Amino acid sequence: MCDSRRRFTYFSVDCPGSAHDSIAWMMTSMWKQLETQGLPRPFYIVADAAYTGFTRIVCPYSGNNLTVYEDSLNFHVSQVRIEIECAFGM
């Protein structure tokens, strides 16, 4: 996990690389803390589609027949998610 300045704020090495992202997420201390204490408003986590269904996590819509709103949200989610990609590349 990183912030908007591409600084890593959390990571976990509890699962092997073969674990599905959502399974690995549910095994972290961060997930346990967020499930019990929540995330303070107005904060949220932006993630990919593997994390759909988790509280306070914004994921892109899937499919091809998206509304203008859904397509716009997907664009903005993609722009935010670029930060984590750049954090790894620095």
Short mmCIF file of the C-alpha atoms (twelve columns), coordinates in Angstrom:
data_MODEL
# 
_entry.id   MODEL 
# 
loop_
_atom_site.group_PDB 
_atom_site.id 
_atom_site.type_symbol 
_atom_site.label_atom_id 
_atom_site.label_alt_id 
_atom_site.label_comp_id 
_atom_site.label_asym_id 
_atom_site.label_seq_id 
_atom_site.Cartn_x 
_atom_site.Cartn_y 
_atom_site.Cartn_z 
_atom_site.pdbx_PDB_model_num 
ATOM 1  C CA . MET A 1  0.000   0.000   0.000   1 
ATOM 2  C CA . CYS A 2  1.313   3.479   -0.757  1 
ATOM 3  C CA . ASP A 3  0.156   7.060   -0.331  1 
ATOM 4  C CA . SER A 4  -0.292  9.715   -3.001  1 
ATOM 5  C CA . ARG A 5  3.398   10.601  -2.690  1 
ATOM 6  C CA . ARG A 6  4.413   7.047   -3.633  1 
ATOM 7  C CA . ARG A 7  5.632   6.247   -0.135  1 
ATOM 8  C CA . PHE A 8  4.931   2.727   1.058   1 
ATOM 9  C CA . THR A 9  2.649   2.835   4.086   1 
ATOM 10 C CA . TYR A 10 1.984   -0.878  4.567   1 
ATOM 11 C CA . PHE A 11 3.116   -4.231  3.243   1 
ATOM 12 C CA . SER A 12 2.765   -7.861  4.231   1 
ATOM 13 C CA . VAL A 13 4.837   -10.913 3.400   1 
ATOM 14 C CA . ASP A 14 2.575   -13.419 5.137   1 
ATOM 15 C CA . CYS A 15 1.448   -15.303 2.014   1 
ATOM 16 C CA . PRO A 16 3.233   -16.991 -0.866  1 
ATOM 17 C CA . GLY A 17 3.104   -15.330 -4.270  1 
ATOM 18 C CA . SER A 18 0.684   -17.989 -5.485  1 
ATOM 19 C CA . ALA A 19 -2.060  -16.803 -3.082  1 
ATOM 20 C CA . HIS A 20 -4.946  -14.883 -4.638  1 
ATOM 21 C CA . ASP A 21 -4.799  -11.173 -3.782  1 
ATOM 22 C CA . SER A 22 -8.100  -11.179 -1.905  1 
ATOM 23 C CA . ILE A 23 -7.055  -14.193 0.209   1 
ATOM 24 C CA . ALA A 24 -3.692  -12.599 0.986   1 
ATOM 25 C CA . TRP A 25 -5.479  -9.343  1.927   1 
ATOM 26 C CA . MET A 26 -7.788  -11.128 4.381   1 
ATOM 27 C CA . MET A 27 -4.765  -12.640 6.139   1 
ATOM 28 C CA . THR A 28 -3.129  -9.275  6.885   1 
ATOM 29 C CA . SER A 29 -3.226  -7.366  10.148  1 
ATOM 30 C CA . MET A 30 -4.396  -4.314  8.161   1 
ATOM 31 C CA . TRP A 31 -7.531  -6.137  6.985   1 
ATOM 32 C CA . LYS A 32 -8.282  -7.310  10.522  1 
ATOM 33 C CA . GLN A 33 -7.876  -3.786  11.849  1 
ATOM 34 C CA . LEU A 34 -10.075 -2.267  9.133   1 
ATOM 35 C CA . GLU A 35 -12.766 -4.889  9.702   1 
ATOM 36 C CA . THR A 36 -12.937 -4.147  13.423  1 
ATOM 37 C CA . GLN A 37 -12.167 -0.419  13.566  1 
ATOM 38 C CA . GLY A 38 -12.992 0.729   10.051  1 
ATOM 39 C CA . LEU A 39 -11.243 3.426   8.092   1 
ATOM 40 C CA . PRO A 40 -11.817 7.026   9.171   1 
ATOM 41 C CA . ARG A 41 -13.856 9.112   6.780   1 
ATOM 42 C CA . PRO A 42 -13.121 10.548  4.245   1 
ATOM 43 C CA . PHE A 43 -10.324 8.026   3.653   1 
ATOM 44 C CA . TYR A 44 -10.634 4.991   1.412   1 
ATOM 45 C CA . ILE A 45 -8.398  2.494   -0.357  1 
ATOM 46 C CA . VAL A 46 -8.218  2.274   -4.147  1 
ATOM 47 C CA . ALA A 47 -7.545  -1.216  -5.456  1 
ATOM 48 C CA . ASP A 48 -8.029  -3.477  -8.442  1 
ATOM 49 C CA . ALA A 49 -10.985 -5.756  -9.091  1 
ATOM 50 C CA . ALA A 50 -9.564  -8.533  -6.869  1 
ATOM 51 C CA . TYR A 51 -10.704 -6.540  -3.847  1 
ATOM 52 C CA . THR A 52 -14.339 -5.997  -4.846  1 
ATOM 53 C CA . GLY A 53 -16.725 -6.421  -1.933  1 
ATOM 54 C CA . PHE A 54 -14.451 -5.158  0.817   1 
ATOM 55 C CA . THR A 55 -15.592 -2.209  2.933   1 
ATOM 56 C CA . ARG A 56 -14.055 1.207   2.126   1 
ATOM 57 C CA . ILE A 57 -12.186 -0.134  -0.914  1 
ATOM 58 C CA . VAL A 58 -12.942 1.505   -4.264  1 
ATOM 59 C CA . CYS A 59 -12.547 -0.865  -7.214  1 
ATOM 60 C CA . PRO A 60 -13.131 -0.400  -10.928 1 
ATOM 61 C CA . TYR A 61 -16.338 -1.567  -12.544 1 
ATOM 62 C CA . SER A 62 -15.997 -4.616  -14.775 1 
ATOM 63 C CA . GLY A 63 -17.572 -5.281  -18.130 1 
ATOM 64 C CA . ASN A 64 -17.869 -3.560  -21.482 1 
ATOM 65 C CA . ASN A 65 -21.304 -1.929  -21.308 1 
ATOM 66 C CA . LEU A 66 -20.520 0.675   -18.663 1 
ATOM 67 C CA . THR A 67 -22.443 3.850   -18.068 1 
ATOM 68 C CA . VAL A 68 -20.673 7.176   -18.504 1 
ATOM 69 C CA . TYR A 69 -20.415 7.412   -14.702 1 
ATOM 70 C CA . GLU A 70 -18.896 3.927   -14.362 1 
ATOM 71 C CA . ASP A 71 -16.433 4.534   -17.189 1 
ATOM 72 C CA . SER A 72 -15.418 7.851   -15.647 1 
ATOM 73 C CA . LEU A 73 -14.909 6.254   -12.246 1 
ATOM 74 C CA . ASN A 74 -12.771 3.526   -13.834 1 
ATOM 75 C CA . PHE A 75 -10.586 6.180   -15.467 1 
ATOM 76 C CA . HIS A 76 -10.036 8.005   -12.179 1 
ATOM 77 C CA . VAL A 77 -9.399  4.775   -10.252 1 
ATOM 78 C CA . SER A 78 -6.809  3.860   -12.893 1 
ATOM 79 C CA . GLN A 79 -5.098  7.238   -12.519 1 
ATOM 80 C CA . VAL A 80 -4.844  6.807   -8.749  1 
ATOM 81 C CA . ARG A 81 -3.620  3.221   -8.999  1 
ATOM 82 C CA . ILE A 82 -0.725  4.355   -11.184 1 
ATOM 83 C CA . GLU A 83 0.888   5.706   -8.005  1 
ATOM 84 C CA . ILE A 84 1.535   2.230   -6.604  1 
ATOM 85 C CA . GLU A 85 2.968   1.113   -9.944  1 
ATOM 86 C CA . CYS A 86 5.304   4.111   -9.921  1 
ATOM 87 C CA . ALA A 87 6.251   3.454   -6.285  1 
ATOM 88 C CA . PHE A 88 7.589   0.044   -7.292  1 
ATOM 89 C CA . GLY A 89 9.429   1.567   -10.235 1 
ATOM 90 C CA . MET A 90 11.277  4.228   -8.266  1 
# 
